[in-house]
């Protein structure tokens, strides 16, 4: 086995500290005196996470927002970010976009690093947050009988990507400048049994949540709100970059934020995921794999 999943499995042997949570979450959760810090680091690579033709201002926005989305899935309040930037000719545009996104979320820039390089451009960002509720939500807490919920809809980023790629003139904002669900995550944190953001496709991320919780998830595809024509429903369920929150709640608890009930948590079966009653045998093709 090779690829991202296999490499992460290798790294788990090194991640002994409890804050690493066995590398089953997208964040580390570190007790620091009376506070609990939530830390995350994501990278983006030109041609894989953004198009070479994209504005560097949009690249800066997406770099910050995607990391803040990981904090949102923990109900964390952002404290600051550190940016790793590979210098590009239009670095002034990157600085402008960085200023815009930091001001939008009220998050300070604390530091980072810059390097020279060529194509493809690679960037990284570390986001630091403060947990607003303890215990901090994880992917591993879903219980049999819980209901699976999703904020917002999926497919908007897919349409935005296609509009940008094909230069159709249609709105591409959802792909270029995603929004982190920070307020929703903070409201949900005291109630959820498990929570994560949808970055790689709702089906693949549901698979990951089921694996972490050692349960099976039964999803009703028709219950998932989509931003695309019905003929492209499955495409939307497999597309990433929507950055909505996927979470589980006890059956008698209603979410305090707008969300759609899309499935149920069932006892661990022979597969982690059932879609419209059909078992999904493996994760291949369910979403974006690095």
Phi, psi and omega in degrees: 000136180227178178098189186300311184300319180293320180293320178296322176301321177295318181292335181301331179292342180260344187269075186277335187291139179304330181298335181286344180052035178065017183059027178270348177248171175272004182224161167259146182236109191241120174290129182221093185064231181276353182256161171241118179270143176240124185234141179214153177218124177235152177243157173226143181233133178303133180090346177243319181249345174205154183280146179302334182277354185289150175297138176295335176295319178291323178299316179298315179302311183295323180300315180288312186297323181292325176288321177295332176297324176296321176294322179301322181292349176252004184066029186266148174267121181297137177252335180167171180224155172236130189250133170253113190237125171273117188303136179232160181303326182258047183295335177296324177294321177299315180298322179295314178295323178297317178299318181297314184287324178293321177292321181300316183267355181065041184245131180277149169275124185257344182155202180144212183204153174234147177221155172273159181180187179236210178264146356283149178286139177233140182223155176218159178210136173253126176250136181243131180226168177246126179296136178262352179212144176236133004287151179287130181305149177226180174277348195259012186256002183300137182243148177303132183098346176294160175257141178264129184235159178219130172283151172062208180225165179244157180107343180298317180294324178299314178297320179295319177299313181296322178295320180289314181298317185266000179051049183277345184086355177288164184294124180245014187301320185299328178277319185285322187225072180295162181244134176275134184273061185293314181295319179295318180298320179294322179290327183277334189308319181288348190249328189288154170266334175206151180200145173205165176267157181263098180251333186244013182114135186296327180288314180295319180289328173295321176302314181296319179296318179297318179296315181297323183270352182056048175228179169247143176249130177253112184252136172263106186300328182288344180275348182278118179294134181234154180256015186234167175301153183304327181296344181247021182304311182294326175300316181295324181289341181258351184273144179265195174073013179274331174056036169276174178255130176252125187208162178241144178226151170305150187300335182264012181245128176263141179292144180277005180230159177301127181199161181244136176281117186242357181178189182226156173264126183240165177303148181302119178257206182276352173222155180283340191223135172238130179243115183054039177085351181263133179289141174259115191284327178210170186276352183301127177084003181278342183180200185276117175251137183275000000 
